[in-house]
Amino acid sequence: MPHVLITGSSDGLGLMAARLLIGQGHTVTLHARDTARAAHTRAVLPAAENVLVGDLGSLDGIRSVAAQADAAGRFDAVIHNAGIGYREPRRVETVDGLSQLFTVNVLAPYLLTALMTRPDRLVYLSSGMARGGDADLSDAQWTDRRWNGAQAYSDSKLFDVLLARGVARHWPDVLSNSVEPGWVATRMGGPGAPDDLAQGPVTQAWLAVSDDEAARVTGRHFYHQKRRSVPAKASEAKVQDALLDYCARLTGVSIRASR
């Protein structure tokens, strides 16, 4: 059975996806930001194989999680679920001098993808708000503009679509797709979110392990197990590569040159 890693899985959709996959008989490794969250996660889902610990809000933290993942053995699939939501009231700067939201939502999946032993499948959590995203990288860290949490989030989720599609192009031996789980009532989505919470984790779990022909594709975007269109720019190779090159400059690691 496939061995799956899910980032940001101490609660919310990540934990729900883990429960779903474990219930299907798959081996799942979870991830938590710190030791307290890891202990809680082990208590609520003892059937998980392991819980990796690391703060994805710093480059060193991301590298630590990648090293722990490789020490645990090769994963068949990785679900990049960790993320910061759209209601952040201000720009938070990381120890690396970068936007925390960009680091967690974009650089973490990028750098984990680049550093970890290559899996068979990669799933990147995006959002319907990606349709309002801007692919312009001239101020991706929000150092010059007045902070707008909703726009910063929308941009980051469009970048996740670009990342999934860029990886699909450069790594043809890996199935790389993005997912919008719907606006659901998690801690991130808020109690008034209108979408079906039960459907929230289904598509990413399906893409990670299913042998269905519909799931064995790459470079696609999904909502509730159906393909969904994305902004036209997301399909442009030059736009995808601009993001990959930008992330490579920030991290010092290129996906094009990695294993």
C-alpha positions in Angstrom: 0.0 0.0 0.0 1.2 3.6 -0.7 3.2 5.5 1.9 1.9 9.1 2.1 3.2 12.2 3.7 0.8 15.0 4.5 2.2 18.4 5.6 0.2 20.6 8.0 -1.7 17.6 9.3 -2.1 18.2 13.0 -5.7 19.4 12.4 -8.1 20.5 9.6 -8.1 19.0 6.1 -4.7 17.5 6.6 -5.8 15.4 9.5 -9.0 14.6 7.8 -7.2 13.3 4.7 -4.9 11.3 7.0 -7.9 9.6 8.7 -9.4 8.8 5.3 -6.2 7.3 3.9 -5.5 5.3 7.1 -9.1 4.0 7.0 -8.3 2.7 3.5 -5.3 0.8 4.7 -2.6 3.2 3.6 0.5 4.1 5.6 0.5 7.8 6.5 3.1 10.1 8.1 1.9 13.3 9.5 3.6 16.7 10.1 3.2 19.2 12.9 4.7 22.6 13.5 6.1 21.9 17.0 6.5 19.2 19.5 3.3 20.1 21.4 1.2 19.8 18.3 3.0 16.6 17.3 2.1 15.0 20.7 -1.5 16.0 20.3 -1.5 14.6 16.7 -0.1 11.3 17.9 -2.8 11.1 20.6 -5.7 11.9 18.2 -4.5 9.6 15.4 -2.3 6.9 16.9 -2.6 4.8 13.7 -0.3 7.2 11.9 3.1 5.8 11.2 5.0 8.9 12.3 4.8 12.6 12.9 7.5 14.9 11.5 8.1 18.1 13.4 9.2 21.4 11.9 8.1 25.0 11.4 7.6 25.6 7.7 7.8 29.3 8.3 11.6 29.3 8.0 14.0 27.9 5.4 15.9 26.0 8.1 12.6 24.5 9.4 11.6 23.4 5.9 15.0 21.8 5.3 14.7 20.0 8.7 11.3 18.5 7.7 12.8 17.4 4.3 15.7 15.7 6.1 13.3 14.0 8.5 11.2 12.8 5.6 14.1 11.3 3.7 15.4 9.6 6.9 11.9 8.0 7.2 12.3 6.5 3.7 10.9 7.3 0.3 7.2 8.3 0.1 5.0 7.2 -2.7 3.0 10.5 -2.5 3.2 13.8 -0.7 0.2 16.0 -0.1 1.4 19.6 0.4 -1.4 20.7 2.7 0.2 23.2 5.1 -0.9 26.7 4.7 -1.7 30.1 6.1 -5.2 31.6 5.4 -6.6 34.7 3.9 -7.4 36.6 7.1 -3.9 37.6 8.1 -4.2 41.2 9.3 -0.6 42.2 8.6 2.6 41.1 6.9 4.7 38.9 9.2 8.4 38.7 8.3 10.3 35.5 8.8 13.8 35.1 10.1 14.8 34.9 6.5 13.4 38.3 5.8 10.5 36.9 3.7 6.7 37.0 4.0 5.6 34.3 6.3 2.5 33.6 4.2 4.6 33.2 1.0 7.1 31.1 2.8 4.5 28.6 4.2 2.2 28.5 1.3 4.7 28.6 -1.6 8.3 28.2 -0.5 7.6 25.2 1.8 6.0 23.0 -0.9 8.7 24.2 -3.4 11.7 23.4 -1.2 10.3 20.2 0.2 9.6 19.1 -3.4 13.2 20.0 -4.4 14.9 18.4 -1.4 13.0 15.2 -0.8 13.6 12.0 -2.6 11.2 12.2 -5.6 7.8 10.5 -5.0 5.5 9.1 -7.6 2.8 11.6 -6.9 2.6 15.2 -5.6 -0.5 17.0 -4.6 -0.5 20.8 -3.9 -3.4 22.4 -2.0 -4.7 25.5 -3.8 -7.9 27.4 -3.4 -10.8 28.8 -5.4 -9.3 32.2 -4.5 -6.4 31.4 -6.9 -8.7 32.8 -9.6 -8.2 36.2 -8.1 -4.5 35.7 -7.8 -1.8 37.7 -9.6 1.3 35.9 -10.9 3.4 39.1 -10.9 6.5 38.4 -8.8 7.8 41.9 -8.7 6.7 42.4 -5.1 5.8 38.8 -4.1 7.1 39.5 -0.6 4.8 42.5 -0.1 7.6 44.8 1.0 6.5 47.7 -1.2 2.7 47.4 -1.3 0.3 48.0 1.5 -0.6 44.6 2.9 -3.8 42.9 1.7 -4.1 39.5 3.3 -6.8 38.2 1.0 -4.8 39.2 -2.1 -1.6 37.8 -0.7 -3.4 34.5 -0.1 -5.0 34.5 -3.5 -1.6 35.1 -5.1 0.0 32.3 -3.1 -2.7 29.8 -4.1 -2.2 30.7 -7.8 1.5 30.2 -7.3 0.7 26.7 -6.0 -1.1 25.9 -9.2 1.9 27.2 -11.1 4.2 25.1 -9.0 2.2 21.9 -9.6 2.2 22.5 -13.3 5.8 23.5 -13.5 6.8 20.3 -11.7 4.6 18.3 -14.0 6.4 19.7 -17.0 10.0 19.3 -15.6 9.4 15.9 -13.9 7.3 13.9 -16.4 7.8 10.7 -14.3 5.8 12.3 -11.4 2.1 12.9 -11.3 1.8 16.5 -10.1 -1.6 18.1 -9.6 -3.3 20.9 -7.6 -6.5 20.8 -5.7 -9.1 23.3 -4.5 -10.8 21.6 -1.5 -13.6 24.1 -1.3 -14.4 26.8 1.2 -15.0 24.5 4.2 -15.5 25.1 7.9 -12.0 24.4 9.2 -10.1 26.7 11.4 -8.7 28.4 8.3 -12.0 28.5 6.4 -14.1 29.8 9.4 -17.3 28.6 10.9 -19.5 30.1 8.2 -17.8 28.4 5.2 -20.6 27.1 2.9 -18.9 24.1 1.1 -19.2 20.4 2.1 -16.6 19.7 4.8 -16.9 16.0 4.2 -15.7 16.5 0.6 -12.8 18.7 1.7 -10.1 16.0 2.0 -11.4 13.5 -0.6 -9.8 14.8 -3.8 -6.3 15.1 -2.5 -6.4 11.7 -0.9 -7.8 10.2 -4.2 -5.0 11.9 -6.2 -2.4 10.6 -3.8 -3.3 6.9 -4.0 -6.0 6.0 -6.5 -5.5 3.7 -9.5 -8.5 5.3 -11.2 -7.6 6.5 -14.7 -9.0 9.9 -13.8 -6.5 10.3 -10.9 -3.5 9.1 -12.8 -2.9 12.3 -14.7 -0.5 15.2 -14.3 -0.5 19.0 -14.6 -4.2 19.2 -13.8 -6.3 21.1 -11.3 -9.2 19.5 -9.4 -12.2 20.3 -7.4 -14.3 17.4 -5.9 -12.6 14.8 -8.1 -13.4 16.8 -11.3 -11.0 18.7 -13.4 -11.4 22.5 -13.1 -10.1 25.3 -15.2 -7.5 27.7 -13.9 -6.5 31.2 -15.0 -5.0 31.2 -18.5 -1.6 32.4 -17.2 -1.3 29.2 -15.1 -0.9 27.2 -18.3 2.0 29.3 -19.6 5.3 27.6 -19.3 7.2 31.0 -19.0 5.0 32.0 -16.1 5.5 28.6 -14.4 9.3 28.8 -14.9 9.4 32.4 -13.6 8.0 31.2 -10.3 10.4 28.2 -10.2 13.3 30.4 -10.9 12.2 32.9 -8.3 11.9 30.2 -5.6 15.3 28.8 -6.7 16.9 32.2 -6.1 15.3 32.5 -2.6 16.2 29.0 -1.5 19.4 28.2 -3.4 17.9 25.0 -4.7 16.5 24.4 -8.2 13.8 21.9 -8.9 15.2 21.5 -12.4 18.5 20.2 -11.0 17.2 18.1 -8.1 16.9 14.4 -7.9 
